[in-house]
Amino acid sequence: MKKHESGKHTSSTATRRFRHSFGTLLKANGEDVKTVQELLRHANSRITLDVYT
């Protein structure tokens, strides 16, 4: 587990789940791929398309 700035431990699984939920909700609400890519800091749009379509 990683230590958060607050001193509490965070789970990398929880972080991944949050990111995936965030990306899924963005796409479900009609956000374009480029915006989702930038918000999730994917290196390229292919990664975003592979995961969220």
PDB file of N, H, CA, C and O in Angstrom:
ATOM      1  N   MET A   1       0.827  -1.179   0.000  1.00  0.00           N
ATOM      2  CA  MET A   1       0.000   0.000   0.000  1.00  0.00           C
ATOM      3  C   MET A   1       0.873   1.244   0.000  1.00  0.00           C
ATOM      4  O   MET A   1       1.952   1.261   0.593  1.00  0.00           O
ATOM      5  N   LYS A   2       0.402   2.270  -0.661  1.00  0.00           N
ATOM      6  H   LYS A   2      -0.474   2.256  -1.142  1.00  0.00           H
ATOM      7  CA  LYS A   2       1.107   3.542  -0.679  1.00  0.00           C
ATOM      8  C   LYS A   2       0.588   4.420   0.455  1.00  0.00           C
ATOM      9  O   LYS A   2      -0.532   4.251   0.937  1.00  0.00           O
ATOM     10  N   LYS A   3       1.416   5.340   0.855  1.00  0.00           N
ATOM     11  H   LYS A   3       2.325   5.477   0.463  1.00  0.00           H
ATOM     12  CA  LYS A   3       0.994   6.267   1.884  1.00  0.00           C
ATOM     13  C   LYS A   3       0.546   7.561   1.231  1.00  0.00           C
ATOM     14  O   LYS A   3       1.292   8.157   0.454  1.00  0.00           O
ATOM     15  N   HIS A   4      -0.655   7.996   1.536  1.00  0.00           N
ATOM     16  H   HIS A   4      -1.261   7.512   2.167  1.00  0.00           H
ATOM     17  CA  HIS A   4      -1.218   9.234   1.019  1.00  0.00           C
ATOM     18  C   HIS A   4      -0.612  10.403   1.773  1.00  0.00           C
ATOM     19  O   HIS A   4      -0.036  10.215   2.845  1.00  0.00           O
ATOM     20  N   GLU A   5      -0.733  11.614   1.228  1.00  0.00           N
ATOM     21  H   GLU A   5      -1.200  11.767   0.357  1.00  0.00           H
ATOM     22  CA  GLU A   5      -0.202  12.812   1.880  1.00  0.00           C
ATOM     23  C   GLU A   5      -0.720  12.963   3.307  1.00  0.00           C
ATOM     24  O   GLU A   5      -0.020  13.488   4.173  1.00  0.00           O
ATOM     25  N   SER A   6      -1.943  12.504   3.550  1.00  0.00           N
ATOM     26  H   SER A   6      -2.512  12.077   2.846  1.00  0.00           H
ATOM     27  CA  SER A   6      -2.537  12.639   4.874  1.00  0.00           C
ATOM     28  C   SER A   6      -1.941  11.653   5.872  1.00  0.00           C
ATOM     29  O   SER A   6      -2.232  11.709   7.066  1.00  0.00           O
ATOM     30  N   GLY A   7      -1.096  10.742   5.365  1.00  0.00           N
ATOM     31  H   GLY A   7      -0.859  10.697   4.394  1.00  0.00           H
ATOM     32  CA  GLY A   7      -0.490   9.750   6.236  1.00  0.00           C
ATOM     33  C   GLY A   7      -1.235   8.426   6.243  1.00  0.00           C
ATOM     34  O   GLY A   7      -0.760   7.442   6.810  1.00  0.00           O
ATOM     35  N   LYS A   8      -2.404   8.403   5.613  1.00  0.00           N
ATOM     36  H   LYS A   8      -2.790   9.202   5.153  1.00  0.00           H
ATOM     37  CA  LYS A   8      -3.194   7.169   5.554  1.00  0.00           C
ATOM     38  C   LYS A   8      -2.755   6.348   4.346  1.00  0.00           C
ATOM     39  O   LYS A   8      -2.276   6.893   3.351  1.00  0.00           O
ATOM     40  N   HIS A   9      -2.922   5.055   4.446  1.00  0.00           N
ATOM     41  H   HIS A   9      -3.311   4.613   5.254  1.00  0.00           H
ATOM     42  CA  HIS A   9      -2.574   4.171   3.337  1.00  0.00           C
ATOM     43  C   HIS A   9      -3.707   4.143   2.316  1.00  0.00           C
ATOM     44  O   HIS A   9      -4.885   4.190   2.669  1.00  0.00           O
ATOM     45  N   THR A  10      -3.323   4.066   1.044  1.00  0.00           N
ATOM     46  H   THR A  10      -2.366   4.028   0.757  1.00  0.00           H
ATOM     47  CA  THR A  10      -4.302   3.945  -0.027  1.00  0.00           C
ATOM     48  C   THR A  10      -4.013   2.671  -0.803  1.00  0.00           C
ATOM     49  O   THR A  10      -2.868   2.227  -0.893  1.00  0.00           O
ATOM     50  N   SER A  11      -5.033   2.109  -1.343  1.00  0.00           N
ATOM     51  H   SER A  11      -5.963   2.469  -1.270  1.00  0.00           H
ATOM     52  CA  SER A  11      -4.908   0.885  -2.116  1.00  0.00           C
ATOM     53  C   SER A  11      -4.795   1.223  -3.595  1.00  0.00           C
ATOM     54  O   SER A  11      -5.575   2.021  -4.115  1.00  0.00           O
ATOM     55  N   SER A  12      -3.829   0.622  -4.270  1.00  0.00           N
ATOM     56  H   SER A  12      -3.195  -0.026  -3.848  1.00  0.00           H
ATOM     57  CA  SER A  12      -3.709   0.861  -5.708  1.00  0.00           C
ATOM     58  C   SER A  12      -4.924   0.310  -6.441  1.00  0.00           C
ATOM     59  O   SER A  12      -5.286   0.817  -7.502  1.00  0.00           O
ATOM     60  N   THR A  13      -5.560  -0.725  -5.886  1.00  0.00           N
ATOM     61  H   THR A  13      -5.265  -1.137  -5.023  1.00  0.00           H
ATOM     62  CA  THR A  13      -6.776  -1.268  -6.489  1.00  0.00           C
ATOM     63  C   THR A  13      -7.889  -0.237  -6.425  1.00  0.00           C
ATOM     64  O   THR A  13      -8.613  -0.055  -7.404  1.00  0.00           O
ATOM     65  N   ALA A  14      -8.040   0.434  -5.302  1.00  0.00           N
ATOM     66  H   ALA A  14      -7.452   0.286  -4.507  1.00  0.00           H
ATOM     67  CA  ALA A  14      -9.074   1.465  -5.157  1.00  0.00           C
ATOM     68  C   ALA A  14      -8.824   2.605  -6.139  1.00  0.00           C
ATOM     69  O   ALA A  14      -9.762   3.146  -6.724  1.00  0.00           O
ATOM     70  N   THR A  15      -7.570   2.962  -6.313  1.00  0.00           N
ATOM     71  H   THR A  15      -6.808   2.522  -5.837  1.00  0.00           H
ATOM     72  CA  THR A  15      -7.221   4.028  -7.254  1.00  0.00           C
ATOM     73  C   THR A  15      -7.585   3.629  -8.679  1.00  0.00           C
ATOM     74  O   THR A  15      -8.173   4.421  -9.417  1.00  0.00           O
ATOM     75  N   ARG A  16      -7.242   2.414  -9.066  1.00  0.00           N
ATOM     76  H   ARG A  16      -6.765   1.771  -8.467  1.00  0.00           H
ATOM     77  CA  ARG A  16      -7.578   1.936 -10.418  1.00  0.00           C
ATOM     78  C   ARG A  16      -9.082   1.890 -10.625  1.00  0.00           C
ATOM     79  O   ARG A  16      -9.577   2.275 -11.685  1.00  0.00           O
ATOM     80  N   ARG A  17      -9.810   1.425  -9.622  1.00  0.00           N
ATOM     81  H   ARG A  17      -9.408   1.113  -8.762  1.00  0.00           H
ATOM     82  CA  ARG A  17     -11.269   1.340  -9.725  1.00  0.00           C
ATOM     83  C   ARG A  17     -11.881   2.728  -9.875  1.00  0.00           C
ATOM     84  O   ARG A  17     -12.808   2.920 -10.662  1.00  0.00           O
ATOM     85  N   PHE A  18     -11.367   3.690  -9.125  1.00  0.00           N
ATOM     86  H   PHE A  18     -10.614   3.534  -8.486  1.00  0.00           H
ATOM     87  CA  PHE A  18     -11.853   5.058  -9.233  1.00  0.00           C
ATOM     88  C   PHE A  18     -11.595   5.614 -10.624  1.00  0.00           C
ATOM     89  O   PHE A  18     -12.489   6.200 -11.235  1.00  0.00           O
ATOM     90  N   ARG A  19     -10.378   5.435 -11.128  1.00  0.00           N
ATOM     91  H   ARG A  19      -9.652   4.959 -10.632  1.00  0.00           H
ATOM     92  CA  ARG A  19     -10.039   5.932 -12.470  1.00  0.00           C
ATOM     93  C   ARG A  19     -10.926   5.298 -13.534  1.00  0.00           C
ATOM     94  O   ARG A  19     -11.418   5.979 -14.435  1.00  0.00           O
ATOM     95  N   HIS A  20     -11.126   3.986 -13.421  1.00  0.00           N
ATOM     96  H   HIS A  20     -10.727   3.433 -12.690  1.00  0.00           H
ATOM     97  CA  HIS A  20     -11.952   3.299 -14.415  1.00  0.00           C
ATOM     98  C   HIS A  20     -13.399   3.782 -14.336  1.00  0.00           C
ATOM     99  O   HIS A  20     -14.032   4.007 -15.368  1.00  0.00           O
ATOM    100  N   SER A  21     -13.921   3.940 -13.138  1.00  0.00           N
ATOM    101  H   SER A  21     -13.408   3.756 -12.300  1.00  0.00           H
ATOM    102  CA  SER A  21     -15.292   4.445 -12.968  1.00  0.00           C
ATOM    103  C   SER A  21     -15.418   5.855 -13.537  1.00  0.00           C
ATOM    104  O   SER A  21     -16.398   6.175 -14.209  1.00  0.00           O
ATOM    105  N   PHE A  22     -14.434   6.685 -13.267  1.00  0.00           N
ATOM    106  H   PHE A  22     -13.638   6.426 -12.720  1.00  0.00           H
ATOM    107  CA  PHE A  22     -14.430   8.057 -13.761  1.00  0.00           C
ATOM    108  C   PHE A  22     -14.437   8.075 -15.295  1.00  0.00           C
ATOM    109  O   PHE A  22     -15.232   8.788 -15.907  1.00  0.00           O
ATOM    110  N   GLY A  23     -13.556   7.292 -15.905  1.00  0.00           N
ATOM    111  H   GLY A  23     -12.910   6.713 -15.408  1.00  0.00           H
ATOM    112  CA  GLY A  23     -13.497   7.228 -17.368  1.00  0.00           C
ATOM    113  C   GLY A  23     -14.771   6.677 -17.969  1.00  0.00           C
ATOM    114  O   GLY A  23     -15.240   7.173 -18.994  1.00  0.00           O
ATOM    115  N   THR A  24     -15.334   5.659 -17.347  1.00  0.00           N
ATOM    116  H   THR A  24     -14.953   5.256 -16.515  1.00  0.00           H
ATOM    117  CA  THR A  24     -16.579   5.057 -17.830  1.00  0.00           C
ATOM    118  C   THR A  24     -17.726   6.062 -17.771  1.00  0.00           C
ATOM    119  O   THR A  24     -18.509   6.170 -18.715  1.00  0.00           O
ATOM    120  N   LEU A  25     -17.824   6.788 -16.677  1.00  0.00           N
ATOM    121  H   LEU A  25     -17.188   6.700 -15.911  1.00  0.00           H
ATOM    122  CA  LEU A  25     -18.892   7.789 -16.544  1.00  0.00           C
ATOM    123  C   LEU A  25     -18.733   8.929 -17.543  1.00  0.00           C
ATOM    124  O   LEU A  25     -19.720   9.423 -18.088  1.00  0.00           O
ATOM    125  N   LEU A  26     -17.504   9.342 -17.780  1.00  0.00           N
ATOM    126  H   LEU A  26     -16.702   8.940 -17.337  1.00  0.00           H
ATOM    127  CA  LEU A  26     -17.270  10.384 -18.778  1.00  0.00           C
ATOM    128  C   LEU A  26     -17.766   9.934 -20.148  1.00  0.00           C
ATOM    129  O   LEU A  26     -18.497  10.660 -20.821  1.00  0.00           O
ATOM    130  N   LYS A  27     -17.361   8.728 -20.557  1.00  0.00           N
ATOM    131  H   LYS A  27     -16.767   8.138 -20.011  1.00  0.00           H
ATOM    132  CA  LYS A  27     -17.778   8.210 -21.867  1.00  0.00           C
ATOM    133  C   LYS A  27     -19.287   8.008 -21.928  1.00  0.00           C
ATOM    134  O   LYS A  27     -19.908   8.322 -22.944  1.00  0.00           O
ATOM    135  N   ALA A  28     -19.887   7.488 -20.858  1.00  0.00           N
ATOM    136  H   ALA A  28     -19.383   7.233 -20.034  1.00  0.00           H
ATOM    137  CA  ALA A  28     -21.335   7.243 -20.826  1.00  0.00           C
ATOM    138  C   ALA A  28     -22.128   8.544 -20.946  1.00  0.00           C
ATOM    139  O   ALA A  28     -23.267   8.550 -21.413  1.00  0.00           O
ATOM    140  N   ASN A  29     -21.510   9.639 -20.518  1.00  0.00           N
ATOM    141  H   ASN A  29     -20.585   9.633 -20.139  1.00  0.00           H
ATOM    142  CA  ASN A  29     -22.192  10.933 -20.594  1.00  0.00           C
ATOM    143  C   ASN A  29     -21.786  11.736 -21.816  1.00  0.00           C
ATOM    144  O   ASN A  29     -22.024  12.942 -21.881  1.00  0.00           O
ATOM    145  N   GLY A  30     -21.170  11.065 -22.789  1.00  0.00           N
ATOM    146  H   GLY A  30     -20.976  10.085 -22.736  1.00  0.00           H
ATOM    147  CA  GLY A  30     -20.917  11.671 -24.088  1.00  0.00           C
ATOM    148  C   GLY A  30     -19.642  12.477 -24.227  1.00  0.00           C
ATOM    149  O   GLY A  30     -19.484  13.212 -25.202  1.00  0.00           O
ATOM    150  N   GLU A  31     -18.730  12.357 -23.276  1.00  0.00           N
ATOM    151  H   GLU A  31     -18.858  11.760 -22.484  1.00  0.00           H
ATOM    152  CA  GLU A  31     -17.474  13.107 -23.388  1.00  0.00           C
ATOM    153  C   GLU A  31     -16.632  12.510 -24.516  1.00  0.00           C
ATOM    154  O   GLU A  31     -16.616  11.294 -24.712  1.00  0.00           O
ATOM    155  N   ASP A  32     -15.939  13.369 -25.251  1.00  0.00           N
ATOM    156  H   ASP A  32     -15.952  14.356 -25.092  1.00  0.00           H
ATOM    157  CA  ASP A  32     -15.144  12.863 -26.370  1.00  0.00           C
ATOM    158  C   ASP A  32     -13.877  12.169 -25.869  1.00  0.00           C
ATOM    159  O   ASP A  32     -13.404  12.423 -24.761  1.00  0.00           O
ATOM    160  N   VAL A  33     -13.346  11.296 -26.706  1.00  0.00           N
ATOM    161  H   VAL A  33     -13.730  11.090 -27.606  1.00  0.00           H
ATOM    162  CA  VAL A  33     -12.202  10.458 -26.358  1.00  0.00           C
ATOM    163  C   VAL A  33     -10.982  11.300 -25.992  1.00  0.00           C
ATOM    164  O   VAL A  33     -10.276  10.964 -25.041  1.00  0.00           O
ATOM    165  N   LYS A  34     -10.721  12.361 -26.705  1.00  0.00           N
ATOM    166  H   LYS A  34     -11.295  12.634 -27.477  1.00  0.00           H
ATOM    167  CA  LYS A  34      -9.550  13.203 -26.452  1.00  0.00           C
ATOM    168  C   LYS A  34      -9.595  13.795 -25.042  1.00  0.00           C
ATOM    169  O   LYS A  34      -8.575  13.845 -24.355  1.00  0.00           O
ATOM    170  N   THR A  35     -10.768  14.239 -24.618  1.00  0.00           N
ATOM    171  H   THR A  35     -11.597  14.198 -25.176  1.00  0.00           H
ATOM    172  CA  THR A  35     -10.907  14.804 -23.267  1.00  0.00           C
ATOM    173  C   THR A  35     -10.665  13.742 -22.206  1.00  0.00           C
ATOM    174  O   THR A  35      -9.959  13.983 -21.227  1.00  0.00           O
ATOM    175  N   VAL A  36     -11.256  12.561 -22.401  1.00  0.00           N
ATOM    176  H   VAL A  36     -11.830  12.366 -23.196  1.00  0.00           H
ATOM    177  CA  VAL A  36     -11.068  11.466 -21.449  1.00  0.00           C
ATOM    178  C   VAL A  36      -9.592  11.087 -21.386  1.00  0.00           C
ATOM    179  O   VAL A  36      -9.045  10.870 -20.305  1.00  0.00           O
ATOM    180  N   GLN A  37      -8.956  11.010 -22.542  1.00  0.00           N
ATOM    181  H   GLN A  37      -9.401  11.186 -23.421  1.00  0.00           H
ATOM    182  CA  GLN A  37      -7.521  10.688 -22.608  1.00  0.00           C
ATOM    183  C   GLN A  37      -6.709  11.689 -21.789  1.00  0.00           C
ATOM    184  O   GLN A  37      -5.844  11.298 -21.006  1.00  0.00           O
ATOM    185  N   GLU A  38      -6.981  12.950 -21.967  1.00  0.00           N
ATOM    186  H   GLU A  38      -7.683  13.268 -22.604  1.00  0.00           H
ATOM    187  CA  GLU A  38      -6.219  13.980 -21.260  1.00  0.00           C
ATOM    188  C   GLU A  38      -6.482  13.940 -19.757  1.00  0.00           C
ATOM    189  O   GLU A  38      -5.548  14.071 -18.966  1.00  0.00           O
ATOM    190  N   LEU A  39      -7.737  13.763 -19.352  1.00  0.00           N
ATOM    191  H   LEU A  39      -8.496  13.657 -19.995  1.00  0.00           H
ATOM    192  CA  LEU A  39      -8.065  13.728 -17.927  1.00  0.00           C
ATOM    193  C   LEU A  39      -7.441  12.525 -17.219  1.00  0.00           C
ATOM    194  O   LEU A  39      -7.023  12.623 -16.065  1.00  0.00           O
ATOM    195  N   LEU A  40      -7.381  11.392 -17.918  1.00  0.00           N
ATOM    196  H   LEU A  40      -7.721  11.313 -18.855  1.00  0.00           H
ATOM    197  CA  LEU A  40      -6.801  10.188 -17.328  1.00  0.00           C
ATOM    198  C   LEU A  40      -5.300  10.085 -17.575  1.00  0.00           C
ATOM    199  O   LEU A  40      -4.637   9.170 -17.087  1.00  0.00           O
ATOM    200  N   ARG A  41      -4.779  11.039 -18.339  1.00  0.00           N
ATOM    201  H   ARG A  41      -5.318  11.783 -18.735  1.00  0.00           H
ATOM    202  CA  ARG A  41      -3.349  11.104 -18.667  1.00  0.00           C
ATOM    203  C   ARG A  41      -2.839   9.851 -19.377  1.00  0.00           C
ATOM    204  O   ARG A  41      -1.741   9.364 -19.106  1.00  0.00           O
ATOM    205  N   HIS A  42      -3.665   9.344 -20.295  1.00  0.00           N
ATOM    206  H   HIS A  42      -4.557   9.740 -20.516  1.00  0.00           H
ATOM    207  CA  HIS A  42      -3.218   8.239 -21.139  1.00  0.00           C
ATOM    208  C   HIS A  42      -2.240   8.800 -22.161  1.00  0.00           C
ATOM    209  O   HIS A  42      -2.390   9.934 -22.615  1.00  0.00           O
ATOM    210  N   ALA A  43      -1.252   8.016 -22.515  1.00  0.00           N
ATOM    211  H   ALA A  43      -1.129   7.094 -22.146  1.00  0.00           H
ATOM    212  CA  ALA A  43      -0.222   8.465 -23.459  1.00  0.00           C
ATOM    213  C   ALA A  43      -0.796   8.770 -24.841  1.00  0.00           C
ATOM    214  O   ALA A  43      -0.330   9.680 -25.527  1.00  0.00           O
ATOM    215  N   ASN A  44      -1.806   8.009 -25.241  1.00  0.00           N
ATOM    216  H   ASN A  44      -2.185   7.270 -24.683  1.00  0.00           H
ATOM    217  CA  ASN A  44      -2.440   8.249 -26.535  1.00  0.00           C
ATOM    218  C   ASN A  44      -3.899   7.798 -26.494  1.00  0.00           C
ATOM    219  O   ASN A  44      -4.322   7.094 -25.577  1.00  0.00           O
ATOM    220  N   SER A  45      -4.645   8.212 -27.488  1.00  0.00           N
ATOM    221  H   SER A  45      -4.301   8.784 -28.233  1.00  0.00           H
ATOM    222  CA  SER A  45      -6.085   7.923 -27.498  1.00  0.00           C
ATOM    223  C   SER A  45      -6.370   6.440 -27.740  1.00  0.00           C
ATOM    224  O   SER A  45      -7.464   5.975 -27.417  1.00  0.00           O
ATOM    225  N   ARG A  46      -5.437   5.697 -28.289  1.00  0.00           N
ATOM    226  H   ARG A  46      -4.549   6.074 -28.551  1.00  0.00           H
ATOM    227  CA  ARG A  46      -5.631   4.266 -28.521  1.00  0.00           C
ATOM    228  C   ARG A  46      -5.866   3.532 -27.182  1.00  0.00           C
ATOM    229  O   ARG A  46      -6.715   2.646 -27.091  1.00  0.00           O
ATOM    230  N   ILE A  47      -5.116   3.911 -26.173  1.00  0.00           N
ATOM    231  H   ILE A  47      -4.426   4.631 -26.246  1.00  0.00           H
ATOM    232  CA  ILE A  47      -5.288   3.307 -24.850  1.00  0.00           C
ATOM    233  C   ILE A  47      -6.701   3.573 -24.339  1.00  0.00           C
ATOM    234  O   ILE A  47      -7.381   2.670 -23.851  1.00  0.00           O
ATOM    235  N   THR A  48      -7.129   4.832 -24.461  1.00  0.00           N
ATOM    236  H   THR A  48      -6.577   5.565 -24.857  1.00  0.00           H
ATOM    237  CA  THR A  48      -8.473   5.208 -24.000  1.00  0.00           C
ATOM    238  C   THR A  48      -9.537   4.434 -24.773  1.00  0.00           C
ATOM    239  O   THR A  48     -10.484   3.918 -24.178  1.00  0.00           O
ATOM    240  N   LEU A  49      -9.387   4.352 -26.087  1.00  0.00           N
ATOM    241  H   LEU A  49      -8.618   4.772 -26.570  1.00  0.00           H
ATOM    242  CA  LEU A  49     -10.365   3.639 -26.907  1.00  0.00           C
ATOM    243  C   LEU A  49     -10.400   2.150 -26.569  1.00  0.00           C
ATOM    244  O   LEU A  49     -11.474   1.549 -26.536  1.00  0.00           O
ATOM    245  N   ASP A  50      -9.241   1.553 -26.319  1.00  0.00           N
ATOM    246  H   ASP A  50      -8.368   2.042 -26.346  1.00  0.00           H
ATOM    247  CA  ASP A  50      -9.189   0.138 -25.994  1.00  0.00           C
ATOM    248  C   ASP A  50      -9.890  -0.179 -24.680  1.00  0.00           C
ATOM    249  O   ASP A  50     -10.506  -1.237 -24.545  1.00  0.00           O
ATOM    250  N   VAL A  51      -9.804   0.725 -23.714  1.00  0.00           N
ATOM    251  H   VAL A  51      -9.304   1.584 -23.823  1.00  0.00           H
ATOM    252  CA  VAL A  51     -10.364   0.469 -22.387  1.00  0.00           C
ATOM    253  C   VAL A  51     -11.827   0.855 -22.298  1.00  0.00           C
ATOM    254  O   VAL A  51     -12.605   0.148 -21.659  1.00  0.00           O
ATOM    255  N   TYR A  52     -12.227   1.962 -22.923  1.00  0.00           N
ATOM    256  H   TYR A  52     -11.594   2.537 -23.442  1.00  0.00           H
ATOM    257  CA  TYR A  52     -13.558   2.521 -22.692  1.00  0.00           C
ATOM    258  C   TYR A  52     -14.531   2.421 -23.857  1.00  0.00           C
ATOM    259  O   TYR A  52     -15.560   3.096 -23.862  1.00  0.00           O
ATOM    260  N   THR A  53     -14.215   1.582 -24.851  1.00  0.00           N
ATOM    261  H   THR A  53     -13.379   1.034 -24.848  1.00  0.00           H
ATOM    262  CA  THR A  53     -15.200   1.363 -25.927  1.00  0.00           C
ATOM    263  C   THR A  53     -15.422  -0.105 -26.148  1.00  0.00           C
ATOM    264  O   THR A  53     -16.214  -0.488 -27.009  1.00  0.00           O
TER     265      THR A  53
END
